Each structure stands twice: as structure tokens, then as C-alpha cells.
Amino acid sequence: MSDALPMVYLARHGETAWSLSGQYTGLSDLSLTERGEKNARQLGARLQGLAFAKVFTSPLQRAVRTCELAGFGAVAKMST
């Protein structure tokens, strides 16, 4: 058995109009801004080449879209 601890990566959803203005988004189902979509694509480029045992996303559209644009939408599991 290995003594190595598992590596965990945590990514927040991309920018929304409310996160840009400093408003609390909570469970509001908001879409990403153009910059939020760009940042999600950049996240995918940064994570390219890494293999993940599991990928989870919230069912909210901002999280799902971030996951898709980062290139992990096909393998992501919805969490509640």
C-alpha cells in the first residue's frame, strides 16, 4: 500500500454577472459571462494532460458549463 496521499484539484465556476458585481449567487442558476467562458477554457488548457479518477460538478448551469468548457463534461458526475 502506498503512503502517498491523493491529489485533489478544486475549481470554482467561471465568472457570472453576479460574481462580477460582488453579489451572492447561492443557488441562483446564472450563466457564465464571456470572460467566465474564456477562463473555463483556460482552465482546461492548464489541466490538459492530467488524468482524474473522478470529476464532479454541481447541477447549476455555471458549474456545468465551466466543466464542459474545461473539457471534462463527458466524464463529470452531477453532485447535489
Distance bins in CASP14 RR format, pairs under 12 A and 6 or more apart:
PFRMAT RR
TARGET T0000
AUTHOR 0000-0000-0000
RMODE 2
METHOD distances of the structure
MODEL  1
6 52 0 0 0 0 0 1 0 0 0 0 0
6 53 1 0 0 1 0 0 0 0 0 0 0
6 54 0 0 0 0 0 1 0 0 0 0 0
7 47 0 0 0 0 0 1 0 0 0 0 0
7 50 0 0 0 0 1 0 0 0 0 0 0
7 51 0 0 0 0 0 1 0 0 0 0 0
7 52 0 0 0 0 1 0 0 0 0 0 0
7 53 0 0 0 0 1 0 0 0 0 0 0
8 52 0 0 0 0 1 0 0 0 0 0 0
8 53 0 0 0 0 0 1 0 0 0 0 0
8 54 0 0 0 0 0 1 0 0 0 0 0
8 55 0 0 0 0 0 1 0 0 0 0 0
8 56 0 0 0 0 0 1 0 0 0 0 0
9 43 0 0 0 0 1 0 0 0 0 0 0
9 44 0 0 0 0 0 1 0 0 0 0 0
9 46 0 0 0 0 1 0 0 0 0 0 0
9 47 1 0 0 1 0 0 0 0 0 0 0
9 50 1 0 0 1 0 0 0 0 0 0 0
9 51 0 0 0 0 0 1 0 0 0 0 0
9 52 1 0 0 1 0 0 0 0 0 0 0
9 53 0 0 0 0 0 1 0 0 0 0 0
9 54 0 0 0 0 0 1 0 0 0 0 0
9 55 0 0 0 0 1 0 0 0 0 0 0
9 56 0 0 0 0 0 1 0 0 0 0 0
9 70 0 0 0 0 0 1 0 0 0 0 0
9 72 0 0 0 0 0 1 0 0 0 0 0
10 43 0 0 0 0 0 1 0 0 0 0 0
10 47 0 0 0 0 0 1 0 0 0 0 0
10 52 0 0 0 0 0 1 0 0 0 0 0
10 55 0 0 0 0 0 1 0 0 0 0 0
10 56 0 0 0 0 1 0 0 0 0 0 0
10 57 0 0 0 0 0 1 0 0 0 0 0
10 63 0 0 0 0 0 1 0 0 0 0 0
11 36 0 0 0 0 0 1 0 0 0 0 0
11 39 0 0 0 0 1 0 0 0 0 0 0
11 40 0 0 0 0 1 0 0 0 0 0 0
11 42 0 0 0 0 0 1 0 0 0 0 0
11 43 1 0 1 0 0 0 0 0 0 0 0
11 44 0 0 0 0 1 0 0 0 0 0 0
11 46 0 0 0 0 1 0 0 0 0 0 0
11 47 0 0 0 0 1 0 0 0 0 0 0
11 50 0 0 0 0 0 1 0 0 0 0 0
11 52 0 0 0 0 0 1 0 0 0 0 0
11 55 0 0 0 0 1 0 0 0 0 0 0
11 56 0 0 0 0 0 1 0 0 0 0 0
11 57 0 0 0 0 1 0 0 0 0 0 0
11 58 0 0 0 0 0 1 0 0 0 0 0
11 62 0 0 0 0 0 1 0 0 0 0 0
11 63 0 0 0 0 1 0 0 0 0 0 0
11 66 1 0 0 1 0 0 0 0 0 0 0
11 67 0 0 0 0 1 0 0 0 0 0 0
11 69 0 0 0 0 0 1 0 0 0 0 0
11 70 1 0 0 1 0 0 0 0 0 0 0
11 71 0 0 0 0 0 1 0 0 0 0 0
11 72 0 0 0 0 1 0 0 0 0 0 0
11 76 0 0 0 0 0 1 0 0 0 0 0
12 19 0 0 0 0 1 0 0 0 0 0 0
12 25 0 0 0 0 0 1 0 0 0 0 0
12 32 0 0 0 0 0 1 0 0 0 0 0
12 36 0 0 0 0 0 1 0 0 0 0 0
12 39 0 0 0 0 1 0 0 0 0 0 0
12 40 0 0 0 0 0 1 0 0 0 0 0
12 43 0 0 0 0 1 0 0 0 0 0 0
12 57 0 0 0 0 0 1 0 0 0 0 0
12 58 0 0 0 0 0 1 0 0 0 0 0
12 60 0 0 0 0 0 1 0 0 0 0 0
12 62 0 0 0 0 1 0 0 0 0 0 0
12 63 0 0 0 0 1 0 0 0 0 0 0
12 66 0 0 0 0 1 0 0 0 0 0 0
12 67 0 0 0 0 0 1 0 0 0 0 0
12 70 0 0 0 0 0 1 0 0 0 0 0
13 19 0 0 0 0 1 0 0 0 0 0 0
13 25 0 0 0 0 1 0 0 0 0 0 0
13 26 0 0 0 0 0 1 0 0 0 0 0
13 28 0 0 0 0 0 1 0 0 0 0 0
13 29 0 0 0 0 0 1 0 0 0 0 0
13 30 0 0 0 0 1 0 0 0 0 0 0
13 31 0 0 0 0 0 1 0 0 0 0 0
13 32 1 0 0 1 0 0 0 0 0 0 0
13 33 0 0 0 0 0 1 0 0 0 0 0
13 36 0 0 0 0 1 0 0 0 0 0 0
13 37 0 0 0 0 0 1 0 0 0 0 0
13 39 0 0 0 0 1 0 0 0 0 0 0
13 40 1 0 0 1 0 0 0 0 0 0 0
13 43 0 0 0 0 0 1 0 0 0 0 0
13 57 0 0 0 0 1 0 0 0 0 0 0
13 58 1 0 0 1 0 0 0 0 0 0 0
13 59 0 0 0 0 0 1 0 0 0 0 0
13 60 1 0 0 1 0 0 0 0 0 0 0
13 61 0 0 0 0 1 0 0 0 0 0 0
13 62 1 0 1 0 0 0 0 0 0 0 0
13 63 1 0 1 0 0 0 0 0 0 0 0
13 64 0 0 0 0 1 0 0 0 0 0 0
13 65 1 0 0 1 0 0 0 0 0 0 0
13 66 1 0 1 0 0 0 0 0 0 0 0
13 67 0 0 0 0 1 0 0 0 0 0 0
13 68 0 0 0 0 0 1 0 0 0 0 0
13 69 0 0 0 0 0 1 0 0 0 0 0
13 70 0 0 0 0 0 1 0 0 0 0 0
14 20 0 0 0 0 0 1 0 0 0 0 0
14 25 0 0 0 0 0 1 0 0 0 0 0
14 30 0 0 0 0 0 1 0 0 0 0 0
14 31 0 0 0 0 0 1 0 0 0 0 0
14 32 1 0 1 0 0 0 0 0 0 0 0
14 33 1 0 0 1 0 0 0 0 0 0 0
14 34 0 0 0 0 0 1 0 0 0 0 0
14 35 0 0 0 0 1 0 0 0 0 0 0
14 36 1 0 1 0 0 0 0 0 0 0 0
14 37 1 0 0 1 0 0 0 0 0 0 0
14 38 0 0 0 0 1 0 0 0 0 0 0
14 39 1 0 1 0 0 0 0 0 0 0 0
14 40 1 0 1 0 0 0 0 0 0 0 0
14 41 0 0 0 0 0 1 0 0 0 0 0
14 42 0 0 0 0 0 1 0 0 0 0 0
14 43 0 0 0 0 1 0 0 0 0 0 0
14 44 0 0 0 0 0 1 0 0 0 0 0
14 58 0 0 0 0 0 1 0 0 0 0 0
14 60 0 0 0 0 0 1 0 0 0 0 0
14 61 0 0 0 0 0 1 0 0 0 0 0
14 62 1 0 0 1 0 0 0 0 0 0 0
14 63 0 0 0 0 1 0 0 0 0 0 0
14 64 0 0 0 0 0 1 0 0 0 0 0
14 65 0 0 0 0 1 0 0 0 0 0 0
14 66 1 0 1 0 0 0 0 0 0 0 0
14 67 0 0 0 0 0 1 0 0 0 0 0
14 68 0 0 0 0 0 1 0 0 0 0 0
14 69 0 0 0 0 1 0 0 0 0 0 0
14 70 0 0 0 0 1 0 0 0 0 0 0
15 21 0 0 0 0 0 1 0 0 0 0 0
15 22 0 0 0 0 0 1 0 0 0 0 0
15 25 0 0 0 0 0 1 0 0 0 0 0
15 30 0 0 0 0 1 0 0 0 0 0 0
15 31 0 0 0 0 0 1 0 0 0 0 0
15 32 1 0 0 1 0 0 0 0 0 0 0
15 33 1 0 1 0 0 0 0 0 0 0 0
15 34 0 0 0 0 1 0 0 0 0 0 0
15 35 1 0 1 0 0 0 0 0 0 0 0
15 36 1 1 0 0 0 0 0 0 0 0 0
15 37 0 0 0 0 1 0 0 0 0 0 0
15 38 0 0 0 0 1 0 0 0 0 0 0
15 39 1 0 0 1 0 0 0 0 0 0 0
15 40 0 0 0 0 1 0 0 0 0 0 0
15 42 0 0 0 0 0 1 0 0 0 0 0
15 43 0 0 0 0 0 1 0 0 0 0 0
15 62 0 0 0 0 1 0 0 0 0 0 0
15 65 0 0 0 0 0 1 0 0 0 0 0
15 66 0 0 0 0 1 0 0 0 0 0 0
16 22 0 0 0 0 1 0 0 0 0 0 0
16 23 0 0 0 0 1 0 0 0 0 0 0
16 24 0 0 0 0 0 1 0 0 0 0 0
16 25 1 0 0 1 0 0 0 0 0 0 0
16 26 0 0 0 0 0 1 0 0 0 0 0
16 28 0 0 0 0 1 0 0 0 0 0 0
16 29 0 0 0 0 1 0 0 0 0 0 0
16 30 1 0 1 0 0 0 0 0 0 0 0
16 31 1 0 0 1 0 0 0 0 0 0 0
16 32 1 0 0 1 0 0 0 0 0 0 0
16 33 1 0 0 1 0 0 0 0 0 0 0
16 34 0 0 0 0 0 1 0 0 0 0 0
16 35 0 0 0 0 1 0 0 0 0 0 0
16 36 1 0 0 1 0 0 0 0 0 0 0
16 37 0 0 0 0 0 1 0 0 0 0 0
16 39 0 0 0 0 0 1 0 0 0 0 0
16 40 0 0 0 0 0 1 0 0 0 0 0
16 60 0 0 0 0 1 0 0 0 0 0 0
16 61 0 0 0 0 1 0 0 0 0 0 0
16 62 1 0 1 0 0 0 0 0 0 0 0
16 63 0 0 0 0 0 1 0 0 0 0 0
16 65 0 0 0 0 0 1 0 0 0 0 0
16 66 0 0 0 0 0 1 0 0 0 0 0
17 23 0 0 0 0 1 0 0 0 0 0 0
17 25 0 0 0 0 1 0 0 0 0 0 0
17 28 0 0 0 0 0 1 0 0 0 0 0
17 30 1 0 0 1 0 0 0 0 0 0 0
17 31 0 0 0 0 1 0 0 0 0 0 0
17 32 0 0 0 0 1 0 0 0 0 0 0
17 33 1 0 0 1 0 0 0 0 0 0 0
17 34 0 0 0 0 0 1 0 0 0 0 0
17 35 0 0 0 0 0 1 0 0 0 0 0
17 36 0 0 0 0 0 1 0 0 0 0 0
17 62 0 0 0 0 0 1 0 0 0 0 0
18 24 1 0 0 1 0 0 0 0 0 0 0
18 25 1 0 1 0 0 0 0 0 0 0 0
18 26 0 0 0 0 1 0 0 0 0 0 0
18 27 0 0 0 0 0 1 0 0 0 0 0
18 28 1 0 0 1 0 0 0 0 0 0 0
18 29 0 0 0 0 0 1 0 0 0 0 0
18 30 1 0 1 0 0 0 0 0 0 0 0
18 31 0 0 0 0 0 1 0 0 0 0 0
18 32 0 0 0 0 0 1 0 0 0 0 0
18 33 0 0 0 0 1 0 0 0 0 0 0
18 62 0 0 0 0 1 0 0 0 0 0 0
19 25 1 0 0 1 0 0 0 0 0 0 0
19 26 0 0 0 0 0 1 0 0 0 0 0
19 28 0 0 0 0 0 1 0 0 0 0 0
19 30 0 0 0 0 1 0 0 0 0 0 0
19 31 0 0 0 0 0 1 0 0 0 0 0
19 32 0 0 0 0 1 0 0 0 0 0 0
19 33 0 0 0 0 1 0 0 0 0 0 0
19 35 0 0 0 0 0 1 0 0 0 0 0
19 36 0 0 0 0 1 0 0 0 0 0 0
19 39 0 0 0 0 0 1 0 0 0 0 0
19 62 0 0 0 0 1 0 0 0 0 0 0
19 66 0 0 0 0 0 1 0 0 0 0 0
20 30 0 0 0 0 0 1 0 0 0 0 0
20 32 0 0 0 0 0 1 0 0 0 0 0
20 33 1 0 0 1 0 0 0 0 0 0 0
20 34 0 0 0 0 0 1 0 0 0 0 0
20 35 1 0 0 1 0 0 0 0 0 0 0
20 36 0 0 0 0 1 0 0 0 0 0 0
20 39 0 0 0 0 0 1 0 0 0 0 0
20 62 0 0 0 0 0 1 0 0 0 0 0
21 30 0 0 0 0 0 1 0 0 0 0 0
21 33 0 0 0 0 0 1 0 0 0 0 0
23 30 0 0 0 0 1 0 0 0 0 0 0
24 30 0 0 0 0 0 1 0 0 0 0 0
25 31 0 0 0 0 0 1 0 0 0 0 0
25 32 0 0 0 0 0 1 0 0 0 0 0
25 58 0 0 0 0 0 1 0 0 0 0 0
25 60 0 0 0 0 1 0 0 0 0 0 0
25 61 0 0 0 0 0 1 0 0 0 0 0
25 62 1 0 0 1 0 0 0 0 0 0 0
25 63 0 0 0 0 0 1 0 0 0 0 0
26 58 0 0 0 0 0 1 0 0 0 0 0
26 60 0 0 0 0 1 0 0 0 0 0 0
26 62 0 0 0 0 0 1 0 0 0 0 0
26 63 0 0 0 0 0 1 0 0 0 0 0
27 58 0 0 0 0 1 0 0 0 0 0 0
27 59 0 0 0 0 0 1 0 0 0 0 0
27 60 1 0 0 1 0 0 0 0 0 0 0
27 61 0 0 0 0 0 1 0 0 0 0 0
27 62 0 0 0 0 0 1 0 0 0 0 0
27 63 0 0 0 0 0 1 0 0 0 0 0
27 80 0 0 0 0 0 1 0 0 0 0 0
28 60 0 0 0 0 1 0 0 0 0 0 0
28 61 0 0 0 0 0 1 0 0 0 0 0
28 62 0 0 0 0 1 0 0 0 0 0 0
29 58 0 0 0 0 1 0 0 0 0 0 0
29 59 0 0 0 0 1 0 0 0 0 0 0
29 60 1 0 1 0 0 0 0 0 0 0 0
29 61 1 0 1 0 0 0 0 0 0 0 0
29 62 1 0 0 1 0 0 0 0 0 0 0
29 63 0 0 0 0 1 0 0 0 0 0 0
29 64 0 0 0 0 1 0 0 0 0 0 0
29 65 0 0 0 0 0 1 0 0 0 0 0
30 36 0 0 0 0 0 1 0 0 0 0 0
30 58 0 0 0 0 0 1 0 0 0 0 0
30 60 1 0 0 1 0 0 0 0 0 0 0
30 61 1 0 0 1 0 0 0 0 0 0 0
30 62 1 0 1 0 0 0 0 0 0 0 0
30 63 0 0 0 0 0 1 0 0 0 0 0
30 64 0 0 0 0 0 1 0 0 0 0 0
30 65 0 0 0 0 0 1 0 0 0 0 0
30 66 0 0 0 0 0 1 0 0 0 0 0
31 37 0 0 0 0 1 0 0 0 0 0 0
31 40 0 0 0 0 0 1 0 0 0 0 0
31 60 0 0 0 0 1 0 0 0 0 0 0
31 61 1 0 1 0 0 0 0 0 0 0 0
31 62 1 0 0 1 0 0 0 0 0 0 0
31 63 0 0 0 0 0 1 0 0 0 0 0
31 64 0 0 0 0 0 1 0 0 0 0 0
31 65 1 0 0 1 0 0 0 0 0 0 0
31 66 0 0 0 0 0 1 0 0 0 0 0
31 69 0 0 0 0 0 1 0 0 0 0 0
32 38 0 0 0 0 1 0 0 0 0 0 0
32 39 0 0 0 0 1 0 0 0 0 0 0
32 40 1 0 0 1 0 0 0 0 0 0 0
32 41 0 0 0 0 0 1 0 0 0 0 0
32 43 0 0 0 0 0 1 0 0 0 0 0
32 60 0 0 0 0 0 1 0 0 0 0 0
32 61 0 0 0 0 1 0 0 0 0 0 0
32 62 1 0 1 0 0 0 0 0 0 0 0
32 63 0 0 0 0 1 0 0 0 0 0 0
32 64 0 0 0 0 1 0 0 0 0 0 0
32 65 1 0 1 0 0 0 0 0 0 0 0
32 66 1 0 0 1 0 0 0 0 0 0 0
32 67 0 0 0 0 0 1 0 0 0 0 0
32 68 0 0 0 0 0 1 0 0 0 0 0
32 69 0 0 0 0 1 0 0 0 0 0 0
32 70 0 0 0 0 0 1 0 0 0 0 0
33 39 0 0 0 0 1 0 0 0 0 0 0
33 40 0 0 0 0 0 1 0 0 0 0 0
33 62 0 0 0 0 1 0 0 0 0 0 0
33 65 0 0 0 0 0 1 0 0 0 0 0
33 66 0 0 0 0 0 1 0 0 0 0 0
34 40 0 0 0 0 0 1 0 0 0 0 0
34 41 0 0 0 0 0 1 0 0 0 0 0
34 65 0 0 0 0 0 1 0 0 0 0 0
34 69 0 0 0 0 0 1 0 0 0 0 0
35 41 0 0 0 0 0 1 0 0 0 0 0
35 42 0 0 0 0 0 1 0 0 0 0 0
36 42 0 0 0 0 1 0 0 0 0 0 0
36 43 0 0 0 0 1 0 0 0 0 0 0
36 62 0 0 0 0 1 0 0 0 0 0 0
36 63 0 0 0 0 0 1 0 0 0 0 0
36 65 0 0 0 0 1 0 0 0 0 0 0
36 66 1 0 0 1 0 0 0 0 0 0 0
36 69 0 0 0 0 1 0 0 0 0 0 0
36 70 0 0 0 0 0 1 0 0 0 0 0
37 43 0 0 0 0 0 1 0 0 0 0 0
37 44 0 0 0 0 0 1 0 0 0 0 0
37 61 0 0 0 0 0 1 0 0 0 0 0
37 62 0 0 0 0 0 1 0 0 0 0 0
37 65 1 0 0 1 0 0 0 0 0 0 0
37 66 0 0 0 0 1 0 0 0 0 0 0
37 68 0 0 0 0 1 0 0 0 0 0 0
37 69 1 0 1 0 0 0 0 0 0 0 0
37 70 0 0 0 0 0 1 0 0 0 0 0
38 44 0 0 0 0 0 1 0 0 0 0 0
38 45 0 0 0 0 0 1 0 0 0 0 0
38 66 0 0 0 0 0 1 0 0 0 0 0
38 69 0 0 0 0 1 0 0 0 0 0 0
38 70 0 0 0 0 0 1 0 0 0 0 0
39 45 0 0 0 0 0 1 0 0 0 0 0
39 46 0 0 0 0 0 1 0 0 0 0 0
39 62 0 0 0 0 0 1 0 0 0 0 0
39 65 0 0 0 0 0 1 0 0 0 0 0
39 66 0 0 0 0 1 0 0 0 0 0 0
39 69 0 0 0 0 1 0 0 0 0 0 0
39 70 0 0 0 0 1 0 0 0 0 0 0
40 46 0 0 0 0 0 1 0 0 0 0 0
40 47 0 0 0 0 0 1 0 0 0 0 0
40 57 0 0 0 0 0 1 0 0 0 0 0
40 62 0 0 0 0 1 0 0 0 0 0 0
40 63 0 0 0 0 1 0 0 0 0 0 0
40 64 0 0 0 0 0 1 0 0 0 0 0
40 65 1 0 0 1 0 0 0 0 0 0 0
40 66 1 0 1 0 0 0 0 0 0 0 0
40 67 1 0 0 1 0 0 0 0 0 0 0
40 68 1 0 0 1 0 0 0 0 0 0 0
40 69 1 1 0 0 0 0 0 0 0 0 0
40 70 1 0 1 0 0 0 0 0 0 0 0
40 71 0 0 0 0 1 0 0 0 0 0 0
40 72 0 0 0 0 0 1 0 0 0 0 0
40 73 0 0 0 0 0 1 0 0 0 0 0
41 47 0 0 0 0 0 1 0 0 0 0 0
41 48 0 0 0 0 0 1 0 0 0 0 0
41 65 0 0 0 0 0 1 0 0 0 0 0
41 66 0 0 0 0 1 0 0 0 0 0 0
41 67 0 0 0 0 0 1 0 0 0 0 0
41 68 0 0 0 0 0 1 0 0 0 0 0
41 69 1 0 1 0 0 0 0 0 0 0 0
41 70 1 0 0 1 0 0 0 0 0 0 0
41 71 0 0 0 0 1 0 0 0 0 0 0
42 48 0 0 0 0 0 1 0 0 0 0 0
42 66 0 0 0 0 0 1 0 0 0 0 0
42 69 0 0 0 0 1 0 0 0 0 0 0
42 70 0 0 0 0 1 0 0 0 0 0 0
42 71 0 0 0 0 0 1 0 0 0 0 0
43 50 0 0 0 0 0 1 0 0 0 0 0
43 65 0 0 0 0 0 1 0 0 0 0 0
43 66 1 0 0 1 0 0 0 0 0 0 0
43 67 0 0 0 0 1 0 0 0 0 0 0
43 68 0 0 0 0 0 1 0 0 0 0 0
43 69 1 0 0 1 0 0 0 0 0 0 0
43 70 1 0 1 0 0 0 0 0 0 0 0
43 71 0 0 0 0 1 0 0 0 0 0 0
43 72 0 0 0 0 1 0 0 0 0 0 0
44 50 0 0 0 0 1 0 0 0 0 0 0
44 52 0 0 0 0 0 1 0 0 0 0 0
44 55 0 0 0 0 0 1 0 0 0 0 0
44 66 0 0 0 0 1 0 0 0 0 0 0
44 67 0 0 0 0 1 0 0 0 0 0 0
44 68 0 0 0 0 0 1 0 0 0 0 0
44 69 1 0 0 1 0 0 0 0 0 0 0
44 70 1 1 0 0 0 0 0 0 0 0 0
44 71 1 0 1 0 0 0 0 0 0 0 0
44 72 1 0 0 1 0 0 0 0 0 0 0
44 73 0 0 0 0 0 1 0 0 0 0 0
45 69 0 0 0 0 0 1 0 0 0 0 0
45 70 0 0 0 0 1 0 0 0 0 0 0
45 71 0 0 0 0 1 0 0 0 0 0 0
46 70 0 0 0 0 1 0 0 0 0 0 0
46 71 0 0 0 0 0 1 0 0 0 0 0
47 55 0 0 0 0 0 1 0 0 0 0 0
47 66 0 0 0 0 0 1 0 0 0 0 0
47 67 0 0 0 0 0 1 0 0 0 0 0
47 69 0 0 0 0 0 1 0 0 0 0 0
47 70 1 0 0 1 0 0 0 0 0 0 0
47 71 0 0 0 0 1 0 0 0 0 0 0
47 72 1 0 0 1 0 0 0 0 0 0 0
48 70 0 0 0 0 1 0 0 0 0 0 0
48 71 0 0 0 0 1 0 0 0 0 0 0
48 72 0 0 0 0 0 1 0 0 0 0 0
49 71 0 0 0 0 0 1 0 0 0 0 0
49 72 0 0 0 0 0 1 0 0 0 0 0
50 70 0 0 0 0 0 1 0 0 0 0 0
50 71 0 0 0 0 0 1 0 0 0 0 0
50 72 0 0 0 0 0 1 0 0 0 0 0
51 72 0 0 0 0 0 1 0 0 0 0 0
51 75 0 0 0 0 0 1 0 0 0 0 0
52 67 0 0 0 0 0 1 0 0 0 0 0
52 70 0 0 0 0 0 1 0 0 0 0 0
52 71 0 0 0 0 0 1 0 0 0 0 0
52 72 1 0 0 1 0 0 0 0 0 0 0
52 73 0 0 0 0 0 1 0 0 0 0 0
52 75 1 0 0 1 0 0 0 0 0 0 0
52 76 0 0 0 0 1 0 0 0 0 0 0
52 77 0 0 0 0 0 1 0 0 0 0 0
53 75 0 0 0 0 0 1 0 0 0 0 0
53 77 0 0 0 0 0 1 0 0 0 0 0
54 72 0 0 0 0 0 1 0 0 0 0 0
54 75 0 0 0 0 1 0 0 0 0 0 0
54 76 0 0 0 0 1 0 0 0 0 0 0
54 77 1 0 0 1 0 0 0 0 0 0 0
54 79 0 0 0 0 0 1 0 0 0 0 0
55 63 0 0 0 0 0 1 0 0 0 0 0
55 64 0 0 0 0 0 1 0 0 0 0 0
55 66 0 0 0 0 0 1 0 0 0 0 0
55 67 1 0 0 1 0 0 0 0 0 0 0
55 68 0 0 0 0 0 1 0 0 0 0 0
55 70 0 0 0 0 1 0 0 0 0 0 0
55 71 0 0 0 0 1 0 0 0 0 0 0
55 72 1 0 1 0 0 0 0 0 0 0 0
55 73 1 0 0 1 0 0 0 0 0 0 0
55 74 0 0 0 0 1 0 0 0 0 0 0
55 75 1 0 1 0 0 0 0 0 0 0 0
55 76 1 0 1 0 0 0 0 0 0 0 0
55 77 1 0 0 1 0 0 0 0 0 0 0
55 78 0 0 0 0 0 1 0 0 0 0 0
55 79 0 0 0 0 0 1 0 0 0 0 0
56 63 0 0 0 0 1 0 0 0 0 0 0
56 64 0 0 0 0 0 1 0 0 0 0 0
56 67 0 0 0 0 1 0 0 0 0 0 0
56 72 0 0 0 0 1 0 0 0 0 0 0
56 73 0 0 0 0 0 1 0 0 0 0 0
56 75 0 0 0 0 0 1 0 0 0 0 0
56 76 1 0 0 1 0 0 0 0 0 0 0
56 77 1 0 1 0 0 0 0 0 0 0 0
56 78 1 0 0 1 0 0 0 0 0 0 0
56 79 1 0 1 0 0 0 0 0 0 0 0
56 80 0 0 0 0 0 1 0 0 0 0 0
57 63 1 0 1 0 0 0 0 0 0 0 0
57 64 1 0 1 0 0 0 0 0 0 0 0
57 65 0 0 0 0 1 0 0 0 0 0 0
57 66 1 0 0 1 0 0 0 0 0 0 0
57 67 1 0 1 0 0 0 0 0 0 0 0
57 68 0 0 0 0 1 0 0 0 0 0 0
57 69 0 0 0 0 0 1 0 0 0 0 0
57 70 0 0 0 0 1 0 0 0 0 0 0
57 71 0 0 0 0 0 1 0 0 0 0 0
57 72 1 0 0 1 0 0 0 0 0 0 0
57 73 1 0 0 1 0 0 0 0 0 0 0
57 74 0 0 0 0 0 1 0 0 0 0 0
57 75 0 0 0 0 0 1 0 0 0 0 0
57 76 1 0 1 0 0 0 0 0 0 0 0
57 77 1 0 0 1 0 0 0 0 0 0 0
57 78 1 0 0 1 0 0 0 0 0 0 0
57 79 1 0 0 1 0 0 0 0 0 0 0
57 80 0 0 0 0 0 1 0 0 0 0 0
58 64 1 0 0 1 0 0 0 0 0 0 0
58 65 0 0 0 0 0 1 0 0 0 0 0
58 66 0 0 0 0 1 0 0 0 0 0 0
58 67 0 0 0 0 1 0 0 0 0 0 0
58 76 0 0 0 0 1 0 0 0 0 0 0
58 77 0 0 0 0 0 1 0 0 0 0 0
58 78 1 0 0 1 0 0 0 0 0 0 0
58 79 1 0 0 1 0 0 0 0 0 0 0
58 80 1 0 0 1 0 0 0 0 0 0 0
59 65 0 0 0 0 0 1 0 0 0 0 0
59 67 0 0 0 0 0 1 0 0 0 0 0
59 76 0 0 0 0 0 1 0 0 0 0 0
59 77 0 0 0 0 0 1 0 0 0 0 0
59 78 1 0 1 0 0 0 0 0 0 0 0
59 79 1 0 0 1 0 0 0 0 0 0 0
59 80 1 0 0 1 0 0 0 0 0 0 0
60 66 0 0 0 0 1 0 0 0 0 0 0
60 67 0 0 0 0 0 1 0 0 0 0 0
60 78 0 0 0 0 1 0 0 0 0 0 0
60 79 0 0 0 0 0 1 0 0 0 0 0
60 80 0 0 0 0 0 1 0 0 0 0 0
61 67 0 0 0 0 0 1 0 0 0 0 0
61 68 0 0 0 0 0 1 0 0 0 0 0
61 69 0 0 0 0 0 1 0 0 0 0 0
61 78 0 0 0 0 0 1 0 0 0 0 0
62 68 0 0 0 0 0 1 0 0 0 0 0
62 69 0 0 0 0 0 1 0 0 0 0 0
63 69 0 0 0 0 0 1 0 0 0 0 0
63 70 0 0 0 0 0 1 0 0 0 0 0
63 72 0 0 0 0 0 1 0 0 0 0 0
63 73 0 0 0 0 0 1 0 0 0 0 0
63 76 0 0 0 0 1 0 0 0 0 0 0
63 78 0 0 0 0 1 0 0 0 0 0 0
63 79 0 0 0 0 1 0 0 0 0 0 0
63 80 0 0 0 0 0 1 0 0 0 0 0
64 70 0 0 0 0 0 1 0 0 0 0 0
64 71 0 0 0 0 0 1 0 0 0 0 0
64 72 0 0 0 0 0 1 0 0 0 0 0
64 73 1 0 0 1 0 0 0 0 0 0 0
64 74 0 0 0 0 0 1 0 0 0 0 0
64 76 1 0 0 1 0 0 0 0 0 0 0
64 77 0 0 0 0 0 1 0 0 0 0 0
64 78 1 0 0 1 0 0 0 0 0 0 0
64 79 0 0 0 0 0 1 0 0 0 0 0
65 71 0 0 0 0 0 1 0 0 0 0 0
65 72 0 0 0 0 0 1 0 0 0 0 0
65 73 0 0 0 0 1 0 0 0 0 0 0
65 76 0 0 0 0 0 1 0 0 0 0 0
66 72 0 0 0 0 1 0 0 0 0 0 0
66 73 0 0 0 0 1 0 0 0 0 0 0
66 76 0 0 0 0 0 1 0 0 0 0 0
67 73 1 0 1 0 0 0 0 0 0 0 0
67 74 0 0 0 0 1 0 0 0 0 0 0
67 75 0 0 0 0 1 0 0 0 0 0 0
67 76 1 0 1 0 0 0 0 0 0 0 0
67 77 0 0 0 0 0 1 0 0 0 0 0
67 78 0 0 0 0 1 0 0 0 0 0 0
67 79 0 0 0 0 0 1 0 0 0 0 0
68 74 0 0 0 0 1 0 0 0 0 0 0
68 75 0 0 0 0 0 1 0 0 0 0 0
68 76 0 0 0 0 1 0 0 0 0 0 0
69 76 0 0 0 0 0 1 0 0 0 0 0
70 76 0 0 0 0 1 0 0 0 0 0 0
END
